[in-house]
Amino acid sequence: MKFVLEDEALAKTILHVEGQFFDAKIALIAFMTDRKIMKKLIPKPLKPAQMPIATAFIAEYPRTNFGSVYNEAALSLNVEYDGIPGSYCLLMPVTEDMALILGREFLGFPKKIADKISLEETDTGIEGRCVRHDVELINLTMPYEKEVTEEEFLNILHSFTPDAPMPEAFEAVNYLFKYFGSTTGTGFEYKPRLIKQVTTLRALSKIKMSSKFEFKLKSSDRDFLGEIPVKSPIMGSYGIYNMTMHAGEVLTEVNETEFLPYAFSKIDFMPEAEELKPEVKM
């Protein structure tokens, strides 16, 4: 990117505010977790969903309209805001720096750079993993049980929330917090903002499904995914999609003091190192 954009290039950049992903390969799962853990980890004004459900995905993005080619993984908790269900993302490792910058700075996604994120299709299923700082944080093994059309898939999703309107498309609602640390090193530069962002997915072929996946989460001294219990699988799927990440919407500003304990998940805090002493040269 140039240091200064000319008018024509600037106009094109503004038009590309919505991210387009083509032929995206995505393995998505939902599982039961612990309600007490959810209440502890979800900041106000979000509320835990009625059912203690967590979701995760591993994805490959071979082509985008913003030039990035990368892999991604994520772990989220089901929440709601003002009666509208969605997901609160705890961690979203990626394999490319521009994907990290765009997701974090524009929308507030908790992205970090991973060593490796892989999604491999076998004759019988999918195997996915995410490694960061030499620790395998996420491991997914999912055998296929059946194939469904996009319409059938939407019907299955609707069965989990029968009181909600029937969806016209596969949409993921993300609730995110956008904030920036103060220049002085204490507090925030501005009041943290709750962001709503919607991503629409259109399947390019039949979606493969399973409820017999094996999903493992592990913690490291930088990432703490192992704190999320994986109690029982609910549903897993694998498909190839064209995907649109729509622009975000600021819903409200949040209380700085209440949010402060949640504001460090995007930063790696290392264990206390041995105190360094200055060299004494003779």
N, C-alpha and C positions, 0 to 999 in steps of 0.2 A: 504494500500500500504506500502511495506517495505521502510525503510529509504534508503537502497542501493539495487538496482536490480542486480541479477546475469545475466549473458549473455543471457541465455535462456528466462528469463522473460522479459528482455529488448527488445529482438527481437520480442516477441509477442506483446509488447506494441507498438512498431513502426509499426507493421503490422496493428494494429487497429486504425490507424490515421483517417480512414473514419468511421463515426458513422453509425451504422445500427440500424434501428428501426423496430420492427415487430408488426403487428396488431395495428398500431397507429390509434386512432380515432381522426379525425380532422374536425372541423367546420370552414370554410373559407368564408369570405365575402369581397365584394368590394363595395365602396360607393363614391359618389361625395362629395368633400370637397371644401375648399376655396383656390383659386389660390394665393392670397396675403399671406395667412398663410404658404402655401407651400414654397414660395420664401423666406420667413423669416426664416424658420426652416431648410432648406436644405443647407449644407455647400458646398463650391466649392471643387473640380472641378465637383461635381454632378450638374445636371440640372433638374428642375422639368419636369415631363412628359408633353406632349402637353395637355392632359386632366387632370384636377385636381382630381385625383383618389387616395384614400387611401384604404388600405387593413388591415384586422385584422383576427386573428384566435385564437381559443381555442382548445387545444389538450390534449389527454391522451396518454402517452407512457408506456404501460404495460411491455415491454421487449426490451432491447437494448443489443448490443454487448460490452458495456463498463460498464455494471452492474448497471446502474441507472434506477430507475423506478420513473417517476415523471409526473406532469402536467405542461403545459406551455400556456402562452397567448402572443400575440404580436400585436403591432400597427405600421404600416409602411406607408410611402408615396411613390407613384410611381415616379421614377426618370429615368434618363438615363446617361450613361457615354460613350463617344466616339461612340455615336449612338446606343449603346446596352441598351435596357430597363431592368429595375430591380426595386428593392425596397430598400429604406433607412429606417431602423428600428429605431423608436423613443424609444420604451420601450419593453422589453421582460421579464415579471415576470415568475419565475419558483418556484417549490415547493421543490427543492432539491439542496444542496450546491455543489455537484460535477458537476451537470449540469450547474450551474452558473459559476463555475471556468473554466471548459473546454470551454464553449462558450465565456466567456469574455477574458480569457488569451490567448487562441490560435487564436481566430478569431476576437474578438472585439465586439461581440454581447452585447447590452446594457442590461444585465440581472440584476435583483434584486430578492430577495426572497419575495414571496407572503405569506400571511396568508393562503389563500385557493384559489384554482382554480378548478372549477367543470364543467363537461360537462355531462348533463343528457339527455338521449333519452326517449321521451314519445311515445305514440301511434301515435301522429300526427306531431311530430317535435323534435326540439332540444332546450334545455335551457342551457346557459353557463354563468358563472360569474367569476370574478377575484376580490379578496378582498386583500388589502394590508394595514397594520396598521389600521384595522377596517373600512376602507373606500372601498365601492364597486366601483372600478374604471371602470370596464367593465361589461355590462349586455347585453346578446344576447338572443332573442327569435326568433326562425325561424321555421315556419310551413313548412311541405313538400308540394311541388306542383307536382313534377314529379320525376321519376327515369331515369337515362341515363347510357349507357355503358361508359367505359373509352374512347373509340374511339369517341363517340358522345360528351363527355365532352371536349376532345381536339379540336373538331371542333367548339364548342361554344367559347372556349378560343381564337382560331384563328380568329374568327369573329371580335374580338376587335382590332386586328392588322393584317388586311388582306394582307398588303404589306410584312409582315415577312414570312419566310419559315414555312411550316406546321410542328408543333412539333411532334417528334416521341414519346415523353413521356412528362408527366406533370412535368415540371421543375420550380423551384423557384430560381431566381437570386437575391442574396443579395449583396448590397454594404455596407461595414462596414468600420469604422475607428479604427485602432489599435494604441494605444498610451499609454504612461506611464508617470506619473507625475515625475518631477525632484526631486531628493533627497533633494535639497535645498528648496523645497516648491514653487518654481517659474518656470513656463514654463514646458518643457518636457525633459525627459531623452534622447530621440532621436526624430528625426522628425516623426510626425504622418504619418501613411501609409494608403492609400486607399486599401482595400481588396475586392476582388470579390470571392464570395463563392456560389456554386450551389448545390441545394438539389433536388434529383429526387424522385418522388413518383409513386408507382405502385398500382393501385386500386385492392383490393381483392374481391370486389363485386360491384354491381351497385352503382352509386353515386346519392344521393338524392339532389334535387335542389329547390331553392326558390328565388323569387325576392321580397318577402313580409316580409322580416325580420324586426325586431325592434332592433335597436342597440343604446345603451346609453353609453356615456363616461362621467366620472366625475373626477374632480381634487381634490387633497388633498394638505396639506401643504408640501408634499414631491414629489408628482407626479402630472403632469399637463395635463393629457389626455383631460380634458374638454376644453382645448384651441383649439382642433381640431373639427371644425363643421362637423356634420353628416347631409348633405343636402338631399340626396336622395339615396335609395338603387339601386345598379346595379345588383349584382348577389350574391347568397349565395349557399353554397354546404356543404354536410356532407358525409364523406366516411371513410372507413377503408383501410389503406394502409400499405405496406412495404415501408420504406423510407431509402434513403441513403444520408447522409450529406458528400459531397465530400470535399477534402482538399481545403483550400483557396489558392488564388493567389494574390501576391502583385502587384498592378497595377502601383502605383506611390507614391512618398512622397509628402506631401502637405505643404503649407506655414504655419509655426507655429503660426505667429501672426494672420493670417486670421482664422485659425481653433480654436484658444484659446477660443472664446466665446461659442463654441459648445462642449467643452471638459468636461463639468460638469454634463451631463445628467445622468451619472451612479452613482452620489453621492447624498445623501439626505441632503439638506440644510434646517435646521429647522429655524423657525422664531426666531428673536433675543430674547434670554431669558433674564429674569431679571438679572441684574448684581449681581454676587455673591460676598459677602463680607466675609472675613475670620472670623472664630469664635474667639471670645475673651474669653479666659478661665481665670478665677480668681483663 
